[in-house]
Structures are given as structure tokens and as C-alpha cells.
Amino acid sequence: MENQFGPLSLWTGLCCQEVRFNEEQQKEKDQPNEAPEEEAAALRRASAASRRSALEKKQVGLGRSQMTKRLEPSLNWKTTVDAKKNKSSLRDTQEEKHGGRLEKSRPSTSPGKAQLIRKSAEKIEEIISESSSESEEDEEPPDHLQEANADLPSEYWQIQKLVKYLKGGNQTATVIALCCMQDFNLAQETCQLAIRDVGGLEVLINLLETDEVKCKIGSLKILKEISHNPQIRRNIVDLGGLPVMVNILDSPHKSLKCLAAETIANVAKFRRAWRAVRRHGGITKLVALLDCRQHATEPAERSLYEAHDGEVARCGALALWSCSKSYANKEAIRRAGGIPLLARLLKTSHENMLIPVVGTLQECASEENYRAAIKAERIIETLVKKLNSENKLLQKHCAMAIYQCAEDEETRELVRLHGGLRALASLLSNADNKERLAAVTGATWKCSTSKENVTKFREYKAIEALVGLLTDQPEEVLVNVVGALGECCREPEGRVTVRKRGGVQPLVDLLVGTNRALLVNVTKAIGACAVEPESMTIIDHLDGVRLLWSLLKNPHPDVKAGAAWALCPCIQNAKDAGEMVRSFVGGLELVVNLLKSDNKEVLASVCAAITNIAKDQENLAVITDHGVVPLLSKLANTNDDTLRRHLAEAISRCCMWGRNRVAFGEHKAVAPLVRYLKSNDTNVHRATAQALYQLSEDADNCITMHENGAVKLLLRMVGSPDQDLQEAAAGCISNIRRLALATEKARYN
């Protein structure tokens, strides 16, 4: 503040303040039983105010529509706010606010301080509890106030005296008090609570509505520092501080804009704050700060209010970063034209500017509209280049932005073309920074969903690095690492690399965890590894199949589905798979009962598992006894092609036991299967033709197929290039024709 208010005036103010404090402390030591006349008068006024407080509450309107919830102050002071003379245009319907304060003798550092604190037990508090339809973020911890009889540092009392001067002093005294207040360590909770407990927040917010720029700057600097405290943030929002700060964004003074934007960035950490900024036009104003070319011309006093255009844009990006965690705010930023401005700011070489810009893009890229705009603005290329920065925080946010954008195939290709895969692979070896590692592994996972990218990762030795990260890592890193390995193991070379590097065992060990996302990715990775017989041997030896089967009891449908999909290659490639499946007590009944699920992914995966289980005749007999036929028949009326395919395969396999063919006909599963032939999916055609071929061994089923027009549909598929589809279609037509000839022959005979 020395540069803004002048070293001479500040030094004079500090000296006067120190002398005043020393005189007051000396009086209290020499005359402990005598209070100054002003203090006595204040006590009499406070007593009278307390007797009239009930009546005043009914007659006098509050200065703010949502007064902060009063918390027990450490000193038991009664907070007060002086009569407000300057009304905000956003609150023109509210009257001046008055408050009563019970004030005791001036606190001193003498041992009798605790007795003075106890004398203030008569305080009157008004608590206005807020009921909100939207839940607050969990980041707001409970307020931890110090005990009333605890020893508080001298700074606590000094700050409270300064707040009193802010309330009653003239403009010069107010400026000096603001200067002195900034000399304290405002990052300490004690200092923050001292300001709040004595009503300092109300005063600081009131100062923002004055016409005096010096007071606004001093107030914003203090609010910016203390708003790192979650409770202070809530209090500022409750007192209506955000609309006032949003108004300051229109100021011609760039220093005021910067301070207001930075304070908004600190305060906007929960839903009510995000909503308040948006509803008062703050998003549009913050986006405007990003355009350095449109900022107003500096006033004459450049030395006092000067701030670079780049600094204004940086502060605006910081505030947008905080607000962009809300979906409605993301849309507001996009509609206000924020993406082109953010793309322009990405070209700067200043890292303190790049971090909030990339952070905002990272938050917004979770929406499809943003991802399309990011591609259109060619932002991916810039993000890839910034991955090679030396700044770890910038690397982290660039990787997170790529992670969000890589949902799109075109974006993954752009990352590969601009050399992003090499940068990600090199960053995998730096495991010291866990937050950056989580972002990098996340980007690696999303990029590895493209086959071409997996080839590049294999070339850059990324798979080996990922296997090394399977142990001693936090869950957020493991989720991404296992997800990336699951994608890489779709290729034979990737499976071999994971097995040779010893990656199968740590993957199996992760099956005993409880993290939902991790379990989904682990089941996928193990299922991919189980395609290789050598890896399947290791999985079986480590009891991995039993662990997968136990996950079928997991309450989360996606975990159940992942486990069922993983069991399919395990059963296919296990030695003596039939005996292995029967060894799981109650396992077959569990699988059959999953056909009662309402989740289509679970149903499709379980049907695929039943197809493999039914290859063993003994297992097929067991699941038939458990009622697999009627349960499969109930699923026949579905429009989901994935479920249709695996359901048809399961029906085809189950027809090979006893009178199951007849049972499927009795449960009316044949006619819906004929409709599957109208699908556009060749895989559905093949599975359906095979199922109809098996069902056509029963005469009644042939009649049902003929009545539902199966012959015409099957004739088209006889000419298919898929040989299995050709044979199944021809075989079904042959059975239907044979039955027709036999019927015709019997009629003439």
C-alpha cells in the first residue's frame, strides 16, 4: 500500500497509531478500575440499545437481505454496523441498516482480560439461518472458533481496534486504518476471525460502495487475503459482497478491476457464489476482461491506479476458472465469447497467465460444445506444446485439458500428430508429483483408446512405464493407469509386454479393492489379458477368476457388467473351464439370477457369459435347472443391438440341451428373434441366424418362423460374404423347407 497512499502519510499514520495504542495500554495499566468517559458513555448507549433491541428488530430493516449467520465470537463482542449512507443500485429497495453493540471496557493485555470477557454474557445475537434448495459444496468446513477464555494474541485486539476506527473515522483515518490492517498477517485464522467477529466484513463491503478509490483498493486487498478462509467466503456471500465486486468490474481503474476479479476468484468456490456471480452479470464482465484491447483508457493518476492489461486479463481468467465449475456458468462463458479470447491468451509465454487460462479450458472441456469449439480454435496444438514446459502446474492443467478433450477421435489424432504422445510418455517417468501424474495418466488413458496411439505408446515404452505405476500409487492415479493398460492390452503386443513386465499379478491384486471406477477398469484390463493363454494361466493361478466371479455380487451395475465381460475370455481360455466354473459354489445360480437385472449392459454381459458357460454340457444342464430358458425368453423383446446379439448367441447355445428348443417356443421367444433379422448390425444377423437354425429343429418353431416372414429375410442373407451367416441362414431355410415338404407329402398321402 506504500506505493498507493504515499510513504510519508503511511509512516505518519503508523506512528500515530502506535502512540495511540501505547497511551491506551498505559492508561489501562495505571487505572485498571477507571474507564474513559467515552467508554462509559458507550456502555450506557449499549445497555439502552440492548433493552430496545427487540423493538428495533421489528422496525428497522436489515442492510442486507441475507445477513451472515452469526457465530460465537471469541471476544463475545456484539457486532455492529454503522448507519449506511451510500446505497447500492443493486439493493435500492433496502433501508439503512443499524445494529446494536454491547461494548465492554477496552480490552487490555492484563491478567484481568478473562474476567472482562465473561462480563459480556448479556450479548444479543440475531441468527438468520438460510435455507437453500441447492446443496453447498463440501469444501466448507465447520468454523473452528477459539474458546472465549483462550489466550489470544495481541494482533487480535489490535485488529479489532482498527475495525472500530474504520467504523467511526473520517476518510483519512479510514485509509490509515486500512494500511495498518494490511501490516498484519491476514493469512492467519486469528486475524481473519478478528475482522469478522467485530463486524469488519460489513464495513469492508460498505467501503466498496463509496466513491473513494483509495478506500476501495484497501478494502479489496484485505478481502482478497481473508477470503481464502471458507467461512469468510460464506460470510461475504451472505452479506451481498459479490454483487458489489461485480459492479467494480466496470470501473475505469484497472487496479480495482484486478483486485475485484481476484477476490471473486477466491470467494466463488461453492454453488451460491457461482449463481450470484452469474445472476448479476459477472460472467460477461469477466469475459470482457480477457480482451486486453477493449480496456478503458487509464485516468490521469497513472502512478496510483496503473495495472497492465495482461494483469487484468490474468485476474479475469482466475475468476472465470473458479466460476467454471458450474455448468450454467460454462454455458454463460461460451455465449459471452470466452473461447476465442482464451485461445488468444494461450499464445502468451507468461506462465502465470497460462495457468488460469488452461485451468478454465480444462474445466469447460467436459462439455461437448466446448470440445468442438476448442478444436475449431486450434487449441489442442497449443496445449500439446505447453506439455513441454518446465512448470509442473502448467503441465498438469494441460494434461487435464487433453484428458477432457480426448473423448473425441479427431482430438486424439491431433494430439498424436502434434507430438503429444511422446510428451505424455516422457512425463510418466516423473512420479514425484502425484497431481500431475494423475493428469498425465488420465490423458494417456483417453488417448490410448485409438489403435494408432497404442502403437505409438508402445514405441515410446509407455506400457512399461504404466506397469511400473501399478503399485504404491493413489487411487486416482491407479484408475487412469489401469484404464490405459486395458486399452493397450487389446493388442497382442501389449498383452505380451504387460505379462513379461509382471503386470498381471498387480492387476489381479487390485480386484479386492472397493473403488468403483478402479474395479471397472481392472476387470476390463484382466479381461483383455485373459485372451492370451499364458496370461490366463497366471490369472487362474492367482485365483483371479474367483475374484471376478465374486464381483458379480457388487452393488454397482457397471462393476457387475465388467466382471461378466472379463469372465468370458477367462472361461474360453482356461484349462478344464467346465470344472473350474462348477467349483464356484452357487456361481451358476448367481449368473442366471443376474438375468433379472434392469441394466442392459449387465444383461448383455451375462448373456455373453452364459454363452461360454453353456459350452460345457454339465454346466448347461445346471443352468437349465435354474430356469435360464424362461429368463432368456423374457428378454427377447428388446431393441438394443448389443443385447440382441449376445441374447441370440445364448439362446443358440442353450438349445443344445434336452427339450430347450421346445421350451423357447413355448415361452414365445421365436417370433421376436425373427425381427432381429431387420437390424442393421451384421453381428446381430449372424447370431440370430444361428439361433433360428437351432430352433428350427422343432416343427412348431418352423411354423412360427414361416408365419413371421423369416424365409424372405433369411434368403437375403444366404448371399452374405460372412460364411457363418450364410451357413446358418441356409440351414434354417433348409429345415423350414423340409418341414413344408413333409407336410405337403402327408397331405397328399
N, C-alpha and C positions, 0 to 999 in steps of 0.2 A: 504493500500500500504506500511505501515511501515515494515511489515514482509518481503516484497519482495525487497524493494530498500534500506533497512537499515535505522534505526532511525537517525543515525548521518548525513548521506547525505541528508535525507529529512529535518531535522531540519536546516541544513546549507542552503539548497535551500529556505526554507520558510523565514529564516531570511534575506537572500539576497534579496528575492523578496519583503519583507516588506520594507526594507531600500530603495530599488529602487522606490517603489510606493510612499513612503513618500517624497523622494527627488524630484520626478517629480511633485507631488502636490504642494510642497513648491515653486518650480521654477515657476509654473503657477500662484501661488498667488502673488509672488514678481514681476514677469514680465509678466503681463497679455497681454501686447501688443507685446511681443517678442516671436517668435517661435524658437526652437532649429534649428541648422543648418541642422540636419538630416531631421527634419520635412519639412523645406523649400525645401530641395532637393527632398523629397518625393512628395511635392506638384508640383514641376516643372516636375518631371517624370510623375506624374499622369495626368497633363494637356497635356503633349505631347502624352501620351497614349490615352487620350480621343479623340485627333484630328486624331489619326491613327487607332482608334478602328474599323471603318467601313472597312478599307482595311485589317486589321488583321483578321476580321471575315471570310473573303473570303480566306485568305491564310493559316491560322493556323487551323488545325483540332482540334476538341474538345477532351478533355481527356476521356470523357465518351460518349457513344452512346446516352444515354438518360439523359441529364443534368436536374437537378431538376428545376421545374418551379419556377422562382424567384418570391418571394413575397415581398411586400414593407417592407423593414427593418425598425425597429423602429428608428435607428440612421441615416437612409439613407446612410449607408456605401455602397460602391461598393465592392462586394465580389471578392476575388482574390484567385487564387491557384498558388503556385509556380510551376516552371517547374518541371515536374515529370521525375525522372531519372530511377526509377525502374519500368519496365513494367510487367504487369501480363501476365501469359501464356494464360489466357482466353481472353485477349484483345491484342494479339500481333499485330493486324493489325491497332491499333490506334497510333497516333503520340503523342508526348509530348503535354501537354496542358498548355496554357498561358492565363492569364487573366489580364485585366487592373483594377486597383482600384483607385478611386478618394478618396484621403485621406486628411482630413482637419486637423487643428491643434488638438493636443492631447486633448481629452475631459476632462474637469475638473468638479468639483462639484460646481463651481461658478455660480452665477445667470446668467452669460452670455452664459450658455450652450445652451439655446434655440436658441439664435442668431447664434451660430456655426452650429447648426443642419440645420437651414434654408439656410445656405450658400452652403450646399451640394446638392442643387436642380439641379445641372448640371449632376447628375449621369446618366450613360448609362447602361441600363439593357437589357439583351438578354433573351427573353422568348421563350422557346421551349415547345409548347403545345403538349401533347401526345394524339393521337387518338388510342383507343384500341377497338378491336372487342368484348372483354369481358367486361361486366359491373363490376365496382368496388363494393365492399361491402358498404352498407350504414353506416357502423361504422366509416367512415372517415368524421368527422365533418368539417365545414369550419374553416379556420385559423383565429384566433382572435388575430391579432397583435395590440399592443398598439399604440396609436396615437404618431406621431413624436414629438409633443410638450408636451407629458405627462412626468411627473416626474418619472424617472426610478431609481431603487435602485442602490446603488454603486456596488453591485455584477455584474450588467450588464456590467459596464465599465471595471471592473477588469477582468472578463472572456474574454472580447474582447482583452484586452492587453495580456492575457495568450495565446490566439489563435495566436496572432501576433508572440509571442516568439516561438510557435510551428512551425510556417512557416519559420522563419529565423534563429532559434537557431541550435547549434550543438546537438549531441546526449545527452550530459549531460543536456543541457538546456531543451531539449525536455522532458526528463524524469522528471525533476523537475517541469516543467510546467504541465505535466500530473498529478503529485502528487498534486500540488496546486489546480488544477481544480477539483479534487475529494473532496477537502475540502468544496466546495460549495454544497448547497442543490440542486442537479441536478434534483430532483423531481419537482421543481418549474418551471412553464412555462417560467418565465422571464429568468432563467438561460439557459433553453433549446433553447429558441429563440436567446439568445445572441450568443450561439455557432453557430447556423445556419446562422444568419444574417451576420456574418463576415467571412463566408466561412469555419467554423470549421469542418463541416461534411466532406468536401472533404479532409481536412488534416488528420482527424482521419482515414478515409478509406484508404488514401495513406499509413499511418503508418502500416496498416495491411499487406502491401505487402513488408515491409522491412524484413531484416534478424535478426533484433534486437528483442529478445523475450520480453525484458522489455517494449519496446515501444508498442508491440502488446498487451501485458497484460493491460497496462494503457489505451490504446485506446479502447479495448473491454470493459473494466469496465465502461468507460464513455458512450460508445454507448449502453451498456446494460441498463443503467439507463435512458438515454434520449429517448430511443426507445419506452418507454411507451406512448409517445405523438404520436397520429395518424398522424399528419403532418410530424413529424420527420421520422416515419416509411416510409411514401411515399417517402420522400426525399432520404432516404438510398437506397431504391429500384431503384429510378431514377438514382442515382449515381453509380449503379452497385455494391453496397456493399455486396449483398447476395452471388454472386459467390466467392468473396474473402473469406467470412466467411466459405463457404462450403469447400474451399481448406484447411482452417486451421483445419478442422476436421481430416485431415490426419497427423497432427503434432504429433511428439512423446511425446510432453509435455501435460500431462493430464489437467493441469490448463487452457491451451489455448483451448483445446477441450471443456471443461466445459463452459468457457466464450463464445466461438463461438456458442455453441448449445443454451445457454440461450438467447443470443442476437437474434439468428434466431427465437427462440420461441416468442420473443416479436415482431419481425418485421413481421413474417408470419401470418398476420391477414386478408389478402384480396387476391383476385384471382391472381393478377400479382405476388405477393410474393410467393404464393403456387407454381405457374407454374415455377418461377425462380429457386426455390429450387429443384424441380423435374428435370428440364431440365439440371441442372448442376451436377446431380448425388448425390444430397444431401440426398435423402431418403435412398439410400443404405448405405451411410456413417453413417447416424443417427441410422439406424437399427444395424449397426455393433457396435455402442457404447453401445448397450444394452447387448452385450456379454462381460461380465467382464473378462472372461478367455482369450480373444484374444487381450487384450490391450497390447501395446508395453511396453517394459521394461523401467523403469524410467531412465533418464540421470543422470549424476554424481551429478548435482546440485539439490539434492532432496529437500533441505530446501526451495528452491526458487520456484520450479515448482510442488511440490508434491500435489496430489489430490487423494482421494480414488477412487477405481474402482466403488464403489457404487454411488459416486457423479457423475462420468462420465455417468453412466447408467441413473441416475435421470435426468440429463440435456438433455440427448438424448431423453428420454421419454417426457420431456417437449416440445422439438421441434417437435417431432412426433405428439403430441397432437394438437399443433397449425396447423400443416400441414394436419392432418387427416380430416379436414372439407371439403377437396376436394375429389371427387370420384376417380379421376385419382391417387391421392396420396394414397388413401386407397388401391387401387389395387397394387400400387408400394410397399407399406409396406408388403402386403401379399406375393407378389412374392419374396421379399427380405428375407422372412423367419422371419418376425417380430412376428407372433403369438406365436410360441413356446418360443421365448425369453421373450415376455411379460408374458406368463404363468409362466415362471420360476421366474421372478421378483415378481410375486404376492405372492410368498411364504415368502417374507421378512416381518418382523414385523415393519419396519420403515415406518411411515405414510407419511412422505414427499416423499418417493419413491412410495408408493402405489397410491397416488392421481393422479399423471400424468399417471401412468400405467393404472389405471382403467379408467381415462378420455379418454385415447387413445382407449381402448377397447369399451368404450361407444359410441364414435363417429363411430368406424368402424363396430359395430354390426348392424348398419342399413342395411348392405348388407348381402344377403343370404349366400354368400360364407363364410363370416366371422362367421356367426352364426353356420354354420356346423363345421368350424374349432374350434370354441370356445367349442362346445360340445365334439369334439374329444380330446381336450386338458384338459378336465375336469375342465374348468374354473368356471362353474356355482357353483360348490360346494364351491370354494374359495370365490366367490362373496357373497354367502349367509352367510358365516362365518363372512365376513367383515361388514355385516349389523349390527352386534352386537358391532362394535367398538364405542368408545366414541367420535370419531372425526366426527363432523356433516358433514363436507365437504366430507369425505370419504364415509359416509353413503349415502349422496346424489348421488355421482357418481356410487356407487354400485347399488343403486336402479334404476338409469337411465340405467345402463348396463343391468340389469334384464328386465327393460321395453322394451329395444330394442330386447333382445333375446327371450322374451316370446311370440313372434309371432308363435313359433313352439310348437306343442303339447308336444313333448318329453321334451323340456326345461321346460315347465310349470310343468310337472310331477317331474322333477329333483328338481325344487325349492320346491315343496311340500315334497318330500322325505327327503331333507336335512334341513327341518325346516324353510324354508324361509318365509312361510306364517305367522307363529307366529311372526317372527321378523317384518314383514311388518305391521301386525295388531297392534303391540305394538307401532310402530312409528307413527301410525295415530293419536295417542292421543297428540303428540307434534306438535302443530300448530304454534309455535312461529317463526320457520324458514320456510318462505314461499317457498324458492327454494327447500329445502329438502322435504317439504310437497308435492310439485308438482311432484317430482321424485317418492316419495313413493306411492302417489295415482295413478300415472301412472303405476307403477309396479303392484299395486293391481288390477287395471282395466284389464291389459293384462292377469294376472294370473287367474282372475275370469271368463275368457271365458271357462274354463274347469269346468264341473259339479262337479267333486270331490273336486276341490279347493273351490267352493262356499260353499260346506258342511263344509269344514274346517274353512272358514272365518266366517260362522255362529256360529261355535263352539267357535271361538276366539272373538266373539262380534264385528267383524269388520263392520258389516252392521250398527249397532247403531252408531259407530264412524263416518262412512261415512255420515249418515243422519245429524249428528251434524255439518258437514262441508259444508252443503248446503247454508249457509248464511255467509256474511261478509268474503268472500274469493276472491282472484283474479281469473280472468277468466281461467288462465292456470291450477289452482287447480280445479275449478268447472268442467271443461271439463272432467278431469280424474275421479272426484268423481261421476258425473252423469253417466259416462260410466260404472264405476264399479257397481253402483246401477242398471243400466239397465240389466247387466248380472246377478246380484243376484236376480232380480225380475222375472227371468224366472222360478224360483222355487216357489211353493205356500208359503212355509215358509218365503221366502224372501219378498214376496209381503205383507204378514201379518205384518212382522216386520217393513217395511217401513211405512205402514199405521198407525200402533199403535204408532210409534215414531214421527208421524206428518210430515212425509217426502213428502206426496203428494202435499200439498199446496206450499212449496218452489219450487217443481218441476214445477208446473203449472205457478208459478210466473216467472220462467226463460224463458217461451215461448215468452215473449215480448222483449227478447234481440236481438242482431244483430250478435253475434259471430257465424260464420258458424258451426264450429266444435261443439260448445256447443249446438246449436239448433239440430244438427243431433243426438247427444246423448240424449238430453232431450226428443225428440219425441220418441226415442226408449224406454226410461225408462217409459214414460207415457203410451205408448202402452202396455208395459209389465204389468204395474199396472192395466190397464183398464180391464184385463182379470178377475180380481176379482170384483164381483158386488158391494161390499162395497166401494172399491176404485173408481169404476166408478161413483158411486153416488156423491162422493166428487169432482171428476173431473168435472162432469156436473154442480154441484152447483157452482163451481168456474169459470164457463164459459170456461172450458178448451177445449171443443170440438170446440167452435167458434174460439178460438185462433189457434187450429190445422188447421182448415179449412182455416184460413187467411194465414197460411204458404204455402198453395198451390200456392200462388202468388209470393213466394220468388224466386229471380232470380237464385238461386243455385239449380241444379237438385237433389243433394243429400238431401237437405233440403225438397224439394217437395216430394221426394220419402219417406223420413222418416215420414213426416206428413201424407201421404196417407196410409202407413202401420199402423200408430198409429190409424187412423180413423176406421180401420176395427174392432178391438175389441171394440172400443167405440160404434159403431153402433150395434154390436152384443149384447152388454150387457146393453145398455141404455133402460130406460123405455120409451115406445112410441117413438121408434127410428125414425119411418117414419115421424112423425110430427116434431121431432127435426131437421131432415135433411131438411125438407121443409121450416123450419123457417129461414134458412140462405138464404137471398136474393141473387139470382144469383149463389148460391152454386152448384147446379146441372149442370148448363151450364158450370161453371168453370171446373168441374170434366170431363165432356165429352170433352171439348176442350183440355184437357191435353193428350188425346189420339193422338194428332197430334205431340207430342214430339218425338225427335230423340233419347232420352235416354232410353235404355231398362229397367233400374231399375225403372224409372218413369212410363213407360208403364205397367210393371208388377204390381207395387203397385196400380196404378189407376184401372187396371182390377180387382184386388182383392177388391178395394173399391166399384166398380160398382157391383160386385157380392153381396156384402152386402146391397148396396142401393136398388138393384132390388128386394130384398125380399118383399118390400112394393109395392103393385100394383100401387098405385098412383105415386110413385116415378119412377117406371118402365115406366109408360106412359109418364111422363115428359121427361125422358132421351131419350125415343124413338123419341119424337117430336124434340129433339135437335140433332138427327142424330147419335145415338150411334151405330146402326146396320152397316151402311157402314164404319164407322171408325174402328169398331172391325174387320170387314171383311178384311180391308186393311192390318191388322196386321197378318193375318193367315199364310203368307209365311215367317215364322221365324224358325231359328234353335236353339234358346235359350230355354232350357227346362223350366226354371223358368217362362218365358213369356208364353210359350205354355200352361203350367198348368193353370195359372190364366186366360189366354185368353179363354181357353176351358170352364172354370167354368163360366166366364162372359157370354159367348155365350149360355151356357146351361140355365142360369137363365133368360137371355133376351128372349129366345124362348117362354116364358110363357105369352107373351102379343101379342094380335091381330094376325097379319099375319107376325110376325117377323121371324118365321121359313121359310116361303116362301122367305122373303127378304134376309135372309142369303144365300139361294140357288141362288137367282138371282145375288147376289154380289160375287158368286163363292168362298164361304168360306168352302164348304163341302169337296171338294177334298183335300185341304191342311190338313184338320183335320184328314182325313184317314191316312195320312203319319205320324201323331203324334204317331200312334199305333206301329211304328217301333222303337220308342225311348226306351232307357234302364231304364228310370225312371218310377217306378210303379205309382207314383203320377200323372204323365202325362197320363198314361194309364187310370187310374180311371176317371180323369176329362174329357178326350177325349171320353171315352165310354159313359159317362153321356150326353155329348153334342151331340154325334151322336144319342143317344137314343131319345133325344128331337127333333132333326132334322128329324129323320126317321118317324115322324108323317106326314110328307109331302111326297107324292108319288114321285115327281120329285127328291127329295133328296135321297130317297131309291135307285132310279135308278143310281144316281151318285155314291153312296157308292158301289153298286154292281159292277159297271164298274171299280172302282178303287181298287177292291180286298178287301173290308172291311170285308166280311164274313169270309174269311180264317183267317184273323188276329184276328177277334173277337172270333172265335171258340177256339183259344188257350187260351183266357182269361176267358172263361167260367169256366175253371178248376182252376182259381187262388184262393189262400187262402183268398184274400181280398173279403169280401162278397159284398160290394158296387160295386166293379168292376165286380163280377160275375153277379149281377142282371142287371147292365146297359148293359153289353155285351149281355146277353141273351135277354133282352128286345129289343135291336136294331136288333138282328138276327131275332127275332120273327116278328117284323114289316116288315123287308125286305122279310121274307118268306111269310107272309100274303099277301103282295102286289104281289109276284110272283104267288101264288096260285090263286089270284083273276084274274090276267092277263091270266093265263092258262085256267081258267074256262070260262072267257069271250071269249077266242079264240075258244074253242070247242062249245060254245053255239051260 
